[in-house]
Amino acid sequence: MKSIIFWGFTIALSVSLPSLAQMPQTEVPIVGETIDVRVVNVEAVITNAAGERVRGLAAGDFRLLVDGKEVPVEYFAEIADGTSVKAENAPVAAGEEVARNYLVYVDEAFSLAGRRNSVLEKMERDLALLGPADRMAVLAFDGTRIHVLTGWTGDKKTLQAALAQARQRPARGDEMLASQRKLQADVTWIQDNADGIASGDSNRVGGPKVSEIGEEFDWMSRRISPEARTGLGKSTEAAVAALGGFETPPGRRMMLLLSGAWSLSVAPRLYGPLVRTANQLGYTVYPVDASQSDATQGTALDALARATGGRLLSSTSAAAFREAVSDSGTYYWLGFTPAWKADDHGHSMTVEVRRPGLTVRSRGGFSDLSRRTQAAMKAESVLLFGGAQDDRRLLVELGEAKRTRGAFEVPVTLGVPVEALALTPKGKGYAAEIPLAVSTEEKDGRRSNLSGTRLRVELASPPPAGTYARFRTVVRVSDPQQRLIFSVHDPVSGHDLWGERKQAPQGRQEVARQREP
């Protein structure tokens, strides 16, 4: 049963919640109107008819279209081999190195051990290609959970150890592909013997005799085994969650996605959310085939990658990382500031070159994420990777779970530092409104995002610094022992505050205790 949540908050200022004295006694901020001035950066690769990179273009050589309408290019830089050679109102000066961040994501559920290990071995060998400002992180998905083998680091010894560990982990691609080959074997046998099985008395009007059995079972060649389809669904969800939940570093961001799921015909459709999330967060996706995909599947995979500005990397030469370094080092960096509305709407984005005969490769869109969506991504990030202890400032109390209509209702008391409310003047008093996100995790690792709400409060005067706003509600879940993560965005500090709690067994109430910073 899918978890749901019923919101009916009551609020009171309280100084009785745990460890309140540990909170810094700062003034409660009063803020006026805020303007979002975040810049959208677009990395554009320009090639000529021979496929060679084109250098020396200026900002005036480009057109940037958002939802089909041209917008001004406010920031521009030409990057060659990772270093800025020309900059116009850009955040990097000429001669400055631009950091590149490589998120290596190993999908163990669909990778063949031999091919995966060959790619990772060559990647370890090529770590010398990392520049002083470059970083890499290594994640592995085992079909159920994402494991962080190393976070963002430029330390080559740490990365060598992480890649060596990745090679030693189990790979289940043989199992998934074997179940798929079974289906194909049935189809192949029927098609090979269709003429002998057919009655031979079927003729099409105006055409030759045909094998009805062969036609009847042709559709079977497109079947996907239930195990593979389920596994692929989990893999795509995990890859999306990894992008959305893992720390987003500054600089250019690339995801090297090692998987063999591309061998399934349905993969291009299921990987659509990954493309959208990559475009949301400014990631260029470089897929690496860690299985045995054919040319047609590789073409579909390459098309997906190009929608993010990337391309399919070769795994046969086992030089995937070297290709990624070469491909991501030379490009044009364009930036503009959209009119942010925080409405979760997606926007198409097209880069054009005014000079004829040139080809552009860049990501195809961006999303105007709401604060609620960002809070939900933070809550899921805490589930997947843990959260920063300095931001664990929400106090959570769970009451005793009660069974009702096939589910459980769990009373929740949530304490939010008043400093995070960002009060704004309203009438003769003050008001605050911040989005709350709630995520759950079951014993088997399955995760759900519950329908969140906005915490609202109106006060006659600013509350005392160091106190908490206390909200009460009831969460309705399918399992009372699910892990619950709560997250709110602090608009003053820019951090996402969080808290977590898990119901004690046998319905015993478990009270959250604030950890010391």
ZIUR-V61123 format. One record per residue. N is the residue number from 1. RES is the residue in three letters. PHI is phi in whole degrees, 0 to 359 (none if undefined). OMEGA is omega in whole degrees, 0 to 359 (* if undefined). D_FIRST is the distance of its C-alpha to the first C-alpha in Angstrom with 2 decimals. Layout:
N;RES;PHI;OMEGA;D_FIRST
N;RES;PHI;OMEGA;D_FIRST
This chain:
1;MET;none;180;0.00
2;LYS;285;180;3.75
3;SER;288;175;6.34
4;ILE;227;183;9.11
5;ILE;220;177;12.62
6;PHE;252;184;15.39
7;TRP;255;175;18.82
8;GLY;204;191;21.98
9;PHE;288;163;24.25
10;THR;241;185;27.55
11;ILE;234;173;29.99
12;ALA;210;175;32.95
13;LEU;281;187;35.21
14;SER;220;172;35.19
15;VAL;242;185;37.27
16;SER;262;181;35.77
17;LEU;287;189;32.83
18;PRO;300;168;33.48
19;SER;58;181;36.01
20;LEU;297;182;36.96
21;ALA;295;181;40.51
22;GLN;283;184;39.49
23;MET;281;180;38.65
24;PRO;295;182;41.53
25;GLN;271;179;43.43
26;THR;256;179;43.59
27;GLU;289;175;44.08
28;VAL;286;185;41.17
29;PRO;288;171;41.42
30;ILE;246;186;42.30
31;VAL;244;175;41.70
32;GLY;262;180;42.94
33;GLU;291;179;41.79
34;THR;248;179;40.39
35;ILE;238;180;40.85
36;ASP;275;183;38.68
37;VAL;242;178;41.13
38;ARG;296;181;38.98
39;VAL;261;172;40.58
40;VAL;265;179;38.96
41;ASN;259;180;40.68
42;VAL;234;176;41.12
43;GLU;262;184;42.59
44;ALA;242;176;44.61
45;VAL;264;183;46.27
46;ILE;245;179;49.39
47;THR;231;176;51.14
48;ASN;265;184;54.18
49;ALA;297;179;54.75
50;ALA;273;180;55.42
51;GLY;82;181;52.08
52;GLU;271;178;53.87
53;ARG;294;180;52.69
54;VAL;256;182;54.61
55;ARG;250;171;55.98
56;GLY;84;177;57.86
57;LEU;281;179;55.93
58;ALA;247;181;55.88
59;ALA;302;181;53.40
60;GLY;292;179;55.42
61;ASP;277;186;54.72
62;PHE;244;168;51.03
63;ARG;240;179;49.13
64;LEU;243;184;45.62
65;LEU;246;176;43.63
66;VAL;243;185;40.41
67;ASP;54;176;38.90
68;GLY;84;181;42.25
69;LYS;249;182;44.40
70;GLU;289;177;46.69
71;VAL;237;181;46.21
72;PRO;294;172;48.73
73;VAL;274;186;48.48
74;GLU;275;182;48.83
75;TYR;229;183;48.66
76;PHE;209;175;50.03
77;ALA;207;171;50.86
78;GLU;261;181;51.90
79;ILE;247;178;50.51
80;ALA;231;181;52.36
81;ASP;52;175;51.35
82;GLY;82;183;49.10
83;THR;235;180;51.86
84;SER;287;178;52.56
85;VAL;249;179;55.88
86;LYS;208;183;55.81
87;ALA;221;177;54.01
88;GLU;232;181;54.24
89;ASN;55;182;52.51
90;ALA;259;179;49.95
91;PRO;287;177;48.34
92;VAL;237;179;50.22
93;ALA;272;176;53.98
94;ALA;302;181;56.04
95;GLY;90;181;56.23
96;GLU;276;178;53.04
97;GLU;282;178;50.51
98;VAL;262;182;47.01
99;ALA;297;173;44.29
100;ARG;243;184;42.08
101;ASN;239;185;38.70
102;TYR;252;175;37.29
103;LEU;266;180;33.63
104;VAL;271;184;33.61
105;TYR;242;183;30.16
106;VAL;258;177;30.16
107;ASP;272;184;27.41
108;GLU;291;183;28.00
109;ALA;294;183;25.46
110;PHE;235;181;27.83
111;SER;261;171;31.17
112;LEU;275;188;34.10
113;ALA;304;183;35.62
114;GLY;298;182;39.19
115;ARG;290;178;38.72
116;ARG;301;183;36.44
117;ASN;295;178;38.96
118;SER;297;179;41.85
119;VAL;296;183;40.35
120;LEU;292;177;39.58
121;GLU;298;179;43.05
122;LYS;292;177;44.75
123;MET;296;178;42.58
124;GLU;297;179;43.77
125;ARG;297;185;47.30
126;ASP;268;179;47.02
127;LEU;299;178;45.78
128;ALA;297;179;49.34
129;LEU;285;178;48.52
130;LEU;294;177;46.46
131;GLY;278;181;48.51
132;PRO;301;182;49.09
133;ALA;266;185;46.48
134;ASP;281;179;43.87
135;ARG;224;177;40.68
136;MET;219;172;38.18
137;ALA;229;183;34.78
138;VAL;233;177;33.21
139;LEU;240;177;29.50
140;ALA;227;178;28.10
141;PHE;249;185;24.69
142;ASP;264;183;24.21
143;GLY;102;179;21.21
144;THR;231;185;18.75
145;ARG;231;175;20.47
146;ILE;263;180;23.27
147;HIS;249;178;26.41
148;VAL;270;179;29.14
149;LEU;278;168;32.41
150;THR;197;174;34.39
151;GLY;280;183;33.93
152;TRP;295;180;36.40
153;THR;202;173;39.89
154;GLY;252;181;43.22
155;ASP;285;187;44.41
156;LYS;291;178;45.21
157;LYS;294;177;45.21
158;THR;297;180;41.68
159;LEU;291;177;40.60
160;GLN;300;180;42.55
161;ALA;294;180;40.78
162;ALA;293;180;37.32
163;LEU;292;176;38.22
164;ALA;295;178;39.71
165;GLN;296;179;36.54
166;ALA;298;180;34.52
167;ARG;290;183;36.88
168;GLN;275;182;36.41
169;ARG;283;180;32.64
170;PRO;296;174;31.20
171;ALA;239;187;30.70
172;ARG;253;182;28.46
173;GLY;300;179;29.79
174;ASP;300;181;31.85
175;GLU;295;182;28.87
176;MET;296;183;27.05
177;LEU;288;178;30.30
178;ALA;295;179;31.40
179;SER;295;178;28.50
180;GLN;288;180;29.38
181;ARG;293;177;33.08
182;LYS;299;179;32.45
183;LEU;298;182;31.31
184;GLN;292;178;34.29
185;ALA;296;177;36.64
186;ASP;299;182;35.77
187;VAL;297;182;36.49
188;THR;299;180;39.69
189;TRP;297;182;41.04
190;ILE;297;181;40.50
191;GLN;293;180;42.09
192;ASP;294;184;44.98
193;ASN;250;185;45.74
194;ALA;299;183;44.97
195;ASP;296;180;48.66
196;GLY;285;181;49.55
197;ILE;276;186;46.76
198;ALA;298;180;47.34
199;SER;290;178;49.65
200;GLY;79;181;51.86
201;ASP;252;182;52.62
202;SER;258;178;50.33
203;ASN;232;173;52.09
204;ARG;274;178;51.00
205;VAL;297;178;53.44
206;GLY;78;182;55.62
207;GLY;217;182;54.06
208;PRO;284;176;54.28
209;LYS;295;183;52.61
210;VAL;235;176;49.06
211;SER;268;182;46.67
212;GLU;293;181;44.00
213;ILE;294;179;41.99
214;GLY;298;179;42.09
215;GLU;289;183;40.81
216;GLU;299;185;38.19
217;PHE;260;179;36.58
218;ASP;298;181;37.13
219;TRP;298;183;33.63
220;MET;295;180;32.39
221;SER;294;181;33.83
222;ARG;260;181;31.08
223;ARG;290;174;28.23
224;ILE;240;180;25.77
225;SER;296;179;24.54
226;PRO;303;180;20.77
227;GLU;296;181;21.14
228;ALA;292;180;23.03
229;ARG;297;179;20.82
230;THR;297;179;17.70
231;GLY;297;179;20.00
232;LEU;295;177;21.46
233;GLY;300;178;18.23
234;LYS;294;181;17.60
235;SER;296;180;21.29
236;THR;293;178;21.45
237;GLU;299;181;18.53
238;ALA;293;179;20.26
239;ALA;296;177;23.62
240;VAL;296;180;22.53
241;ALA;296;179;21.05
242;ALA;297;178;24.32
243;LEU;295;184;26.43
244;GLY;286;186;24.61
245;GLY;261;183;24.19
246;PHE;283;181;27.44
247;GLU;305;181;30.56
248;THR;258;184;32.45
249;PRO;276;175;36.16
250;PRO;287;181;39.12
251;GLY;99;179;41.06
252;ARG;283;185;40.15
253;ARG;240;179;36.76
254;MET;231;174;36.10
255;MET;246;174;33.23
256;LEU;265;188;34.48
257;LEU;257;179;31.60
258;LEU;269;181;32.40
259;SER;202;174;30.32
260;GLY;247;183;30.97
261;ALA;293;180;28.03
262;TRP;296;180;30.64
263;SER;288;178;31.80
264;LEU;266;186;28.84
265;SER;296;183;29.80
266;VAL;277;186;26.45
267;ALA;305;182;26.63
268;PRO;304;180;28.50
269;ARG;287;183;25.81
270;LEU;283;180;22.95
271;TYR;271;176;25.13
272;GLY;304;179;25.66
273;PRO;300;178;23.34
274;LEU;294;178;25.43
275;VAL;298;180;28.56
276;ARG;298;181;27.34
277;THR;293;178;26.35
278;ALA;299;178;29.67
279;ASN;291;177;31.55
280;GLN;300;189;29.83
281;LEU;258;177;30.95
282;GLY;75;177;34.23
283;TYR;264;169;33.53
284;THR;266;184;35.59
285;VAL;263;175;33.75
286;TYR;242;178;35.93
287;PRO;288;175;34.16
288;VAL;233;181;35.81
289;ASP;285;178;35.38
290;ALA;260;179;34.78
291;SER;223;184;34.69
292;GLN;222;181;36.89
293;SER;287;179;36.10
294;ASP;270;186;38.80
295;ALA;296;181;40.74
296;THR;296;179;38.65
297;GLN;295;178;35.42
298;GLY;296;178;37.35
299;THR;295;178;38.49
300;ALA;296;179;34.98
301;LEU;295;179;33.98
302;ASP;296;179;37.10
303;ALA;296;176;36.32
304;LEU;298;181;32.94
305;ALA;297;182;34.75
306;ARG;294;176;37.51
307;ALA;294;176;35.13
308;THR;255;183;34.79
309;GLY;93;181;38.51
310;GLY;258;177;38.23
311;ARG;200;178;39.09
312;LEU;292;178;38.41
313;LEU;260;182;40.17
314;SER;284;175;41.99
315;SER;257;182;40.83
316;THR;291;178;43.71
317;SER;277;179;46.21
318;ALA;59;178;43.84
319;ALA;243;186;45.06
320;ALA;299;182;41.85
321;PHE;293;178;42.19
322;ARG;299;177;45.83
323;GLU;295;181;44.93
324;ALA;296;178;42.31
325;VAL;297;181;44.91
326;SER;295;185;47.50
327;ASP;287;187;45.31
328;SER;268;186;43.88
329;GLY;270;185;47.21
330;THR;236;184;49.10
331;TYR;192;174;47.76
332;TYR;250;185;48.28
333;TRP;251;180;46.29
334;LEU;248;180;45.84
335;GLY;220;176;44.29
336;PHE;209;181;43.77
337;THR;247;180;42.23
338;PRO;284;174;40.02
339;ALA;276;185;39.57
340;TRP;294;178;36.20
341;LYS;240;180;34.01
342;ALA;54;184;30.70
343;ASP;245;179;28.86
344;ASP;67;178;26.71
345;HIS;277;175;28.91
346;GLY;268;181;30.08
347;HIS;227;176;33.81
348;SER;286;183;35.77
349;MET;215;182;38.59
350;THR;229;174;41.63
351;VAL;253;178;44.60
352;GLU;237;176;47.85
353;VAL;250;183;51.26
354;ARG;287;180;54.34
355;ARG;278;181;56.43
356;PRO;286;173;56.39
357;GLY;82;181;55.45
358;LEU;248;181;52.79
359;THR;245;182;49.11
360;VAL;246;171;46.32
361;ARG;235;180;43.11
362;SER;203;179;40.74
363;ARG;291;191;37.15
364;GLY;257;180;36.26
365;GLY;179;174;34.45
366;PHE;210;181;32.93
367;SER;237;178;30.26
368;ASP;266;188;30.91
369;LEU;288;176;27.98
370;SER;279;177;27.16
371;ARG;297;180;27.12
372;ARG;295;178;23.48
373;THR;295;178;22.68
374;GLN;296;177;25.04
375;ALA;295;178;23.45
376;ALA;296;178;19.99
377;MET;296;178;21.83
378;LYS;293;180;23.45
379;ALA;299;179;20.31
380;GLU;292;177;19.00
381;SER;299;179;22.57
382;VAL;296;178;22.53
383;LEU;299;186;19.42
384;LEU;281;193;21.21
385;PHE;236;185;24.82
386;GLY;83;181;25.25
387;GLY;242;178;27.04
388;ALA;294;183;30.70
389;GLN;296;179;31.61
390;ASP;296;180;33.99
391;ASP;263;179;31.13
392;ARG;276;188;29.05
393;ARG;238;174;30.30
394;LEU;274;177;27.36
395;LEU;264;185;27.29
396;VAL;233;173;24.00
397;GLU;239;177;23.84
398;LEU;250;174;20.81
399;GLY;272;182;21.27
400;GLU;284;181;20.05
401;ALA;287;179;16.41
402;LYS;235;179;16.15
403;ARG;285;178;13.71
404;THR;204;176;13.24
405;ARG;49;174;11.63
406;GLY;78;179;8.91
407;ALA;218;179;8.16
408;PHE;233;174;10.95
409;GLU;255;183;13.43
410;VAL;244;176;15.56
411;PRO;293;182;18.96
412;VAL;231;169;20.20
413;THR;245;185;23.83
414;LEU;243;177;24.61
415;GLY;255;182;28.23
416;VAL;246;177;29.47
417;PRO;304;183;33.09
418;VAL;296;178;35.13
419;GLU;296;181;36.82
420;ALA;272;184;33.68
421;LEU;282;180;33.61
422;ALA;51;183;36.49
423;LEU;295;175;37.98
424;THR;237;179;39.77
425;PRO;299;177;42.52
426;LYS;213;183;41.52
427;GLY;60;179;44.19
428;LYS;266;181;45.84
429;GLY;229;184;42.96
430;TYR;220;180;40.23
431;ALA;220;176;36.65
432;ALA;214;179;33.89
433;GLU;211;180;30.61
434;ILE;225;180;28.39
435;PRO;283;176;24.87
436;LEU;245;176;22.19
437;ALA;244;179;19.40
438;VAL;228;176;16.47
439;SER;234;179;14.62
440;THR;233;175;12.48
441;GLU;225;179;12.95
442;GLU;269;184;11.48
443;LYS;299;182;14.12
444;ASP;274;177;14.16
445;GLY;93;179;14.83
446;ARG;293;184;11.76
447;ARG;240;176;12.05
448;SER;218;171;10.61
449;ASN;259;180;13.00
450;LEU;279;178;12.27
451;SER;294;184;14.43
452;GLY;274;179;17.68
453;THR;211;176;20.77
454;ARG;247;177;24.47
455;LEU;277;182;26.24
456;ARG;238;178;29.36
457;VAL;209;174;32.39
458;GLU;235;184;35.90
459;LEU;228;178;38.75
460;ALA;284;180;42.42
461;SER;211;179;43.49
462;PRO;299;180;42.16
463;PRO;285;177;40.57
464;PRO;297;177;42.24
465;ALA;297;178;41.53
466;GLY;87;178;39.50
467;THR;262;181;37.34
468;TYR;238;167;33.63
469;ALA;271;186;31.85
470;ARG;253;180;29.28
471;PHE;244;178;26.13
472;ARG;239;179;23.87
473;THR;203;177;20.37
474;VAL;230;177;17.11
475;VAL;256;180;13.86
476;ARG;255;184;10.63
477;VAL;230;180;8.14
478;SER;276;181;5.75
479;ASP;227;184;8.93
480;PRO;293;181;12.29
481;GLN;260;173;14.06
482;GLN;294;175;12.46
483;ARG;279;182;15.40
484;LEU;248;178;15.86
485;ILE;240;177;18.41
486;PHE;244;182;20.27
487;SER;214;173;22.92
488;VAL;226;178;25.64
489;HIS;267;175;28.57
490;ASP;270;185;32.01
491;PRO;290;181;34.21
492;VAL;279;181;37.37
493;SER;275;185;36.97
494;GLY;83;181;34.73
495;HIS;270;174;32.42
496;ASP;256;180;28.68
497;LEU;275;184;28.24
498;TRP;213;173;25.24
499;GLY;205;181;24.06
500;GLU;219;177;21.38
501;ARG;201;176;20.35
502;LYS;231;182;18.30
503;GLN;296;178;17.94
504;ALA;291;179;20.53
505;PRO;298;179;19.84
506;GLN;55;173;20.34
507;GLY;73;178;19.52
508;ARG;293;181;22.74
509;GLN;288;178;23.05
510;GLU;242;184;23.64
511;VAL;252;179;25.83
512;ALA;290;176;26.14
513;ARG;238;182;29.68
514;GLN;292;177;31.29
515;ARG;278;177;32.71
516;GLU;290;179;36.27
517;PRO;298;*;36.98
